[in-house]
Amino acid sequence: MAVIADTVRPSPADPGRETQPLKTTSCRNGTLECQPRSEAAVGAHAGVRIAAVMLLSLFLLACAAAAPHIGKTARPDNRILTADLPGGDSTWRGKDIAIVYKAATAGPDLEISGFIEFSSNLAKYPGVNSFRVYLHFLDTDGLVLDSKLLWAPGGQRDSRFIRWTFQRQWPMPPGTAALGFSFRGSVSEPGGDGSFSSTKTGWEVYQSP
């Protein structure tokens, strides 16, 4: 369907006539059999397009949050070869946390369990506002194929009552050759009333793959 906007030009017999816009019209099959298109219909169509764009943007943001860093390249020191997984206790040490884990492959799946340890700098803050630790599946070049949420404190903010352990099993994407970790979070001191419903300004930390 084509959309035509036209104007009326002044005729030679009436040179002083002002140009007036006609209503937007819609034509079928490129013919001149046109019907006036109401302003309400035009506005509704524009509203639908805006809503669709907004929904697509929200969907893409949600995907990025659910599986961050896909397509990025992990640092060489953050690549744990799946062929070399010992099956026993291992420790990955980041800038602010340590991940103590056991990992092994079971056919096409990865099985991993362990617990999170905060560094002494983080441990002095008893409030955990938010925290997410991710596991990344990497190819032979260190490219992130997929990302999974390995650990989060849930709705609990008081570090004394947080469950620090994890146990996960996921299918590995085709081409997986290594694993990597990353994290992002913030910690704080309790508010003036001693609770974590209103906290003081804390410290935000993160480490990319």
C-alpha positions in Angstrom: 0.0 0.0 0.0 1.5 3.4 -1.0 0.9 6.6 0.9 0.5 9.8 -1.0 0.5 13.3 0.4 -0.5 16.0 -2.1 -1.2 19.7 -2.2 -3.5 21.8 -4.3 -1.6 24.3 -6.4 -3.1 27.7 -7.3 -4.8 27.7 -10.7 -4.0 30.4 -13.3 -7.5 31.8 -12.9 -7.0 32.2 -9.2 -3.4 33.2 -8.7 -4.0 34.5 -5.1 -5.4 31.2 -3.8 -3.4 29.8 -0.9 -2.0 26.3 -1.2 -3.8 24.0 1.2 -2.7 20.4 2.1 -5.0 17.6 1.4 -5.6 14.7 3.8 -3.1 11.9 3.6 -4.5 9.2 1.4 -3.8 5.5 0.9 -3.8 3.8 -2.5 -4.0 0.2 -3.4 -1.9 -1.5 -6.0 -0.3 1.7 -7.2 -3.6 2.9 -8.7 -5.3 6.3 -8.2 -8.3 4.7 -6.4 -7.5 6.4 -3.2 -9.4 6.7 0.0 -8.8 9.4 2.7 -6.9 8.1 5.7 -8.0 9.5 9.0 -5.6 11.2 11.4 -6.7 8.6 14.0 -5.6 5.7 11.8 -2.2 7.3 11.1 -1.7 8.0 14.8 -2.7 4.5 15.8 -0.3 3.0 13.2 2.6 5.2 14.5 1.7 4.2 18.1 1.9 0.5 17.2 5.4 1.0 15.6 6.7 2.8 18.7 5.4 0.1 21.0 7.0 -2.6 18.9 10.3 -0.8 19.0 10.1 -0.4 22.8 9.3 -4.1 23.3 12.2 -5.1 21.1 14.6 -2.9 23.0 13.4 -4.3 26.3 13.8 -7.9 25.0 17.4 -7.2 23.8 18.2 -5.6 27.2 16.8 -8.7 29.0 18.8 -11.0 26.8 22.0 -9.0 27.5 21.3 -9.2 31.3 20.6 -12.9 31.2 23.6 -13.8 29.2 26.3 -11.1 29.4 29.6 -10.9 27.4 28.5 -13.2 24.6 30.7 -12.6 21.6 33.5 -11.1 23.7 36.9 -12.6 24.2 38.1 -13.8 27.6 41.5 -12.9 28.9 44.1 -15.7 28.4 44.4 -16.1 32.2 40.7 -16.6 32.5 40.5 -19.7 30.3 40.2 -23.1 32.1 40.4 -25.9 29.5 37.6 -28.4 29.8 40.0 -31.2 28.9 42.1 -30.4 31.9 39.3 -30.2 34.5 40.7 -32.1 37.5 37.4 -33.0 39.1 38.7 -32.2 42.5 38.8 -28.9 44.3 40.1 -25.9 42.3 40.1 -22.2 43.1 39.6 -19.3 40.8 40.8 -16.0 42.3 39.5 -12.7 41.0 40.2 -9.2 42.2 37.6 -9.3 45.0 36.3 -12.8 45.3 37.4 -16.4 45.1 35.4 -19.3 43.6 36.2 -22.6 45.1 34.7 -25.3 42.8 34.6 -28.8 41.5 33.9 -29.2 37.8 33.7 -32.1 35.5 32.1 -33.0 32.2 29.4 -35.6 31.9 28.9 -36.3 28.3 27.7 -33.0 26.7 27.0 -31.5 30.1 29.1 -29.6 32.6 28.6 -30.3 36.3 30.0 -27.7 38.7 29.6 -27.1 42.5 31.3 -25.1 45.2 31.1 -21.8 47.1 31.9 -18.1 46.9 34.4 -16.4 49.2 34.7 -12.6 49.5 38.1 -11.0 49.9 38.9 -9.3 53.2 38.1 -5.9 51.6 34.6 -7.0 50.7 34.0 -9.1 53.8 34.1 -6.0 56.1 30.9 -4.9 54.5 28.0 -7.0 56.0 25.4 -5.9 53.5 25.2 -7.4 50.0 23.1 -5.1 47.9 23.4 -7.2 44.7 25.9 -9.7 43.4 26.1 -12.0 40.4 28.8 -14.5 39.5 28.8 -15.8 35.9 30.2 -18.9 34.3 31.2 -18.5 30.6 31.6 -21.2 28.0 34.5 -20.4 25.7 35.7 -21.7 22.3 39.4 -22.4 21.4 40.0 -18.7 20.8 38.5 -17.6 24.1 35.3 -16.3 22.5 32.3 -16.4 24.9 29.8 -18.8 23.4 27.3 -18.6 26.3 27.0 -17.3 29.8 25.2 -18.7 32.8 24.4 -17.3 36.2 26.5 -19.4 38.6 25.6 -17.7 41.9 23.6 -14.8 43.4 22.5 -14.1 47.0 18.8 -14.1 46.1 16.7 -11.7 48.1 18.9 -11.8 51.2 21.1 -8.7 51.9 22.5 -9.6 55.3 25.7 -11.6 54.6 25.2 -13.6 57.8 22.2 -15.3 56.2 23.3 -15.7 52.6 23.8 -19.1 51.1 27.2 -19.0 49.6 27.2 -22.4 47.9 26.1 -23.4 44.4 25.5 -26.6 42.4 24.7 -26.4 38.7 24.5 -28.6 35.6 24.3 -27.2 32.1 24.7 -28.5 28.5 27.8 -27.1 27.0 27.4 -25.2 23.7 29.0 -26.9 20.6 32.6 -25.9 20.3 33.2 -25.3 24.0 36.9 -25.7 24.8 37.3 -23.7 28.0 35.5 -22.0 30.9 35.8 -18.6 32.4 34.3 -16.5 35.3 33.2 -13.0 35.9 31.2 -11.1 38.5 29.5 -7.8 39.3 28.0 -6.6 42.6 27.9 -4.0 45.4 28.2 -4.2 49.1 27.5 -1.7 51.9 27.3 -1.1 55.6 23.9 -1.2 57.3 21.8 2.0 57.7 21.6 4.1 60.9 19.0 1.8 62.4 21.3 -1.2 61.9 19.1 -2.8 59.3 19.7 -3.4 55.6 16.4 -1.9 54.4 18.2 1.4 54.2 22.0 1.1 53.7 24.8 3.6 53.5 26.7 4.1 50.4 28.9 1.1 49.7 31.4 -0.3 47.3 30.7 -1.6 43.8 33.0 -4.2 42.3 33.2 -6.1 39.0 35.5 -8.1 36.8 34.8 -9.0 33.2 35.9 -12.3 31.6 
